[in-house]
Amino acid sequence: MSMDTLSPPSSLRRRHLVLGGLAAAAAPWASAQGSSDTPVRLIVPFTPGTGIDLIARQIGPALSDRLKRPFFVENKAGASGNIGTQEVTRATPDGTTLLVSVNTLVMNMALYPKAGFDPLKDLAPVSLTSWGQLLLVANPGTGIDSLKGLVERAKAKPGALNYGSPGAGTPHHLAMELLKNRAKVSLTHISYRGTAPAVTDLLGGQIDVMFLPIHVALQHVKAGKLKALAISSTKSSPLLPDVPPLNSLNLGDMNVDMWYGVLAPAGTPQPFIERLNTELRDILALPAVAKAFETQGMTPAHSTPDQFRQVMVADAKRWADLIKAQKITAE
């Protein structure tokens, strides 16, 4: 018997190839679906205790309950969030690794052009989770009691006022640089390693003004230790109804609220992303989640993956343009 008689007919061979191809295409989705004991890592590229960490620890247990598989938080801090982010971009896109991050993610693109990844290409947006407000505050000893007063003082004495931030390229830093750029004023940047030491010096009068997350600043404003000058949103906050938004300067869009969200490695099967998105929509609507987020000055916010991508793309351009115009570098 010849070997040819042992070979399957060509039509059967083609069928096997087609079925094999379909199986290969379905493999990532099947893997992403995972079994009930396949854990999912929620990578937080910052230290425990941050707002991003709180988000992950709120949504993790809820996702575990709904998807019937373990979700656990893993903090991978360092390099302004780049270390943890890079790990996610290099992870297998099988639904077992997710990123929980903040708008620093796209700010870093212009600050660290050699980071080794592109968030817009190497990550797949799943959903926004929340928005957080920044409050522009001054030490009362400066005598500055309004946003207009700050701009006038900065114009009268260029570079004499200083402001703090938790580090170069942070939302706190770039918010002030946007104000400087739009108002055509000069203030001197003092970069700190984290928010806590900057707040200490702000309260002590070593620095004059600073953008702070509203939940960090509010207690000091209420105690009279800091003067609230403006809120980062397009309208006043119910927590401080008398404090005007930055947009009151009429210098264009000055909204510098921080967004937070969940992302997956590029190539993660779309059905899995859609399932996560649906579950997050319901989780973010829970009163308990809203209450927990409130402690970090955040408001829950859900979006479609495409809406989240649009936010990222627009923000990446906005901050890249500012970083170039202000000649900002990562320190």
N, C-alpha and C positions, 0 to 999 in steps of 0.2 A: 504494500500500500504506500502510495507516495505521501510526502508530507503535506502536499496541497489539499489532499482529501481530509486532513485533520484540521485545516483552518476553517473558521466560520465563514459563511457567505459574507460578501462585502456589505450587504444591507444590514446584516446583524452586527458587523464590526462598527458600522456607522452609528447604529443604535447604542452600542456600548459606549462609544465616544461621547455621544450626546448626553447620555445618562450620567457619565462620569463628569462631564463638564457642568451639568446642573448640580451634581452633588458637591463639586468643588465650590461653585458659586454660593451654594446654600450653607456651606460649612461655617463661614464667619457669623452668619445670623444664628445658626444653631448654637455655635459656641457662645455668642453674645447672650442668647437666651439663658444659657447656663443651667446647671442642675441646682437643686435647692441648697447644695452644700458648696457651691462655687462662690467664694467671697469676692466682693467688689471693694477696691480701694478708693477712698475719697481723698485725693492728695490735696493738702492745704500747703501752699508754698510759703507760709509764714508761721510764726511761733504760736503755740497754744495761747488761748485767752484773747486773741484778736477777734474782730467782728467776723472775719472770714471763717475762723475756726468755729465760732458759735453757729454760723449757718450750717456748716458741715455736720456738726454734732446735733443739730435740730432735724435736718432732713435725713440723716443716715438711718436712725432707728425707724422712722416712718417709711422709708423706702424698703427697709428690711421686712417690715410687716406686710407691705403691699406686694412685693415681688417674691416673698418667701425665700430669700437668700440673704446671707450676711453682708452688711455694708459696714466698713470700719474706717475711721479717720486716721490718716497718716500725715504727720507734719514733716515737711521737707523744706525747712527755711534756709535762706541764704541768697546772696547776690540779688537783693531787691525782688525776690520771688522767682528768679530765673532758674535756680537749681531744681526746684520742684516742678516748675512748668516744663523744663526740658525733659524731665523723666517721663512726664505724661505724653509729650510729643513723640517720644521714642518707644512708648509702650505698644504692645500688640493691640490692634483695634478690635478687640473681641468683647468689649463691654465689661471687662474686669478692672479697668482703671479709668477714673474720672478726675477732673480738676475742678476745684472750687476756688474762684479767684475774684479779683477786683480790677477796676480800670487801670491800675498800675500795669497790668498785662500789656495793654497797647501803648501806654506811655513809654514803656521800656524799649519799644521797637526803635525809636530814634535815639535813645540814650545808649543802648547797647547793640549797635548794628552787627557786632560779631558774636552775638549770643549763641548762634548755631541753630536757630529755629525761627520760624515766622508764624506767630499766632493766628494770622489770617489764613494761612495755607495749611498749617500743621495741626490745627485744632478744629473740631466740629462743635459749634455752639449747640447747647441743649436748651437752656432757658435762663433768662434773668431770674434772680431770686429776690432782689431788693435794691432800694436806693437809699443812700445815706447823705445827710446834709452836713456841710461845713459851715462853721460860724467864724467870721472875722472878728477878732477881739483885740483889745489894747489894754496895756497896763494903765490903771487910772493915773499913775504918776506922770504919764506923758501929757496929760491935759487934753488929749484927743477924745472927743465925746461923740463923734459922728463920722460917717463915711466921707462926707464932704470935707470935714475938718482934716481927715487923714490925707486926702488928696491935696488939699491946699498946703498943708505942712510939708508934704513931700516935694511939692513944686517949689516952695520957698527955700527949702534947704535940701537940695539933691544929695542923696546918699547918707544924710545925717541920721535918719531913722533906720533901725535894723529890724529884721523879722526872722523868726525861727522856723525850722521845719524838722521833721524826723529824719530827713536825709534828702539828698539830691534826687529829683525825679519823682518824689512822692506827690500824691494829689495836693497835699498841703503846700508844697513848694511851687508846683506849677499853677495852682490857683492864684497865688500872689504874683507870679510872673505874668499871668494873663492880665491881672489888674494893672500891673506896671506898664505892660505893653499898650493896653487900651487907653489908660489915663495919661500916658507919656510922663511917667514919674520914675524916680530912682529911689530904691530902698536897698539896703545892704543885707544880703542873705547870710544867715548863720545856720550852718547845718549841724544837726545833732544825730546821735545814734539812738534813735527811738523817740517816741513822744514824751515819755515821762521826764527826762532831763530837760527837754525844751520847755515844758510846762513849768518846771521848777524855776528856771531862769526867767520865764515870762512873769511869773508871780513875784519873783524877787526884784524885777526891774532891770535885769541884765539885758533883756531884749524888750523891744517896744510893742510889737504887734505880731499876730500869728493867725493862721487859719487852723481851726481845730474841729474835730468831729463834734457835733452839737452835744452829744451825751457826755463828752469829756469836759467841754467848756461850761455847760449849763450850771453845774453846782457852784462854780467860781463866780459866774455872773450873778446868780441869785444871792451869793454872799457878799457881793460888792467888791470882790477882789479883782475882777476883770470887767471891762466895759465892752458890751456887744455893739459892733458897728454895722454889721451887715450879715445877711444869710445867703447861702450859695444858690438857693433855688430861685425860680422865676417869681415866686410870691412869698409873702411872710409866713413864718411858721406859727402854728397855734400855740406852741410853747413860749414864743416870744413875739407876740403880735405887733409890738411897737418897733421891732427891728426891721428895717427895710431890706429888700433884696438888692443884690449887686446891680441888677438891671435898672435900678432907679437912677443910675449914673447916665443912662441913655447912651451907652457906648457899644451897642450891639449885644449879641448873645453872651451873657456873662454867667450862665448857669454852669456851675462847677460841681454839682452833686456827684457823688461817687456811685457807680453801679457795681453790683456783685452778680455772679452767675456761675452756672455749671457748664463745663465743656468736656468733650471726649477727644481721644486721638482721631485725627483725620482718617477716614476710611471705616469708622465704626458703622455697622449696618444701620441704615435709616429707620427701619422698623423698630429697632431697639431705642434709638434716640427719640422717636415719636412716643414710644411707650413711657420712657422716662419723663418726657415733657408733660404727658397727660397726668402722670402720678404727681409730679411736682406742682402742677396747677391746683390739684386738690389739697396737697399738703400745705401750700402757701396760703390757702384760704382758711386754714384752721385758726381760730382765735388764740389758741395756746402759742402758735408760732408767731403771730403778730405781737403778742405780749413779750415773748422772749426777744424778738428782734428789737423791740422798743428800748430795751435796756442798753442796746448798742447804737441807738439813734437811727435805726433802719426801719424802712417801711416795706413790707412784702410787695413784690411785683413780679408777675408772671409774663412771659412772652413766648411767641413761637420761635423756633430755631432761626428762621429767616429774619425775624424782627431783631433778634439778638445780634445776628451777623451785621445787620445794617447799622446798629448802634456802634459796634466795634469798628467797622470800616470808617464811619464818620468821625469817631473819636480818634482813631489812629492818625488820620490826616490833620485834624484840628491841633493835636498836641505836637505832631511832627513839625507843623508850620510854626508853632510858637517856639519850640525848642530851637529851631533854626534861626528865627528872628531874634530871639533873646540870647543866642550863642550859649545855650546851657549845655553843660557836660556832666557826666556822671562823676561824682567826686569819690 
